[in-house]
């Protein structure tokens, strides 16, 4: 089953406003499932980053560990 993670990028300051950009990371994505094929189709269309507000979407079949996501370890 696919797993979603958020990789926060450095904060951007725009006047008095602050923006925290992010990258959506999808890992553990099986290569042969219909759901994985649907995600890949949507990624090929390029719509997902705009829809969720991400700078990019990264998709991997293997496991990707983002150290900042390990709370309390």
PyMOL commands that set and color helices and strands:
alter all, ss='L'
color gray80, all
select helices_A, chain A and resi 34-45+48-52+67-69
alter helices_A, ss='H'
color red, helices_A
select strands_A, chain A and resi 3-14+17-27+56-59
alter strands_A, ss='S'
color yellow, strands_A
deselect
rebuild
show_as cartoon
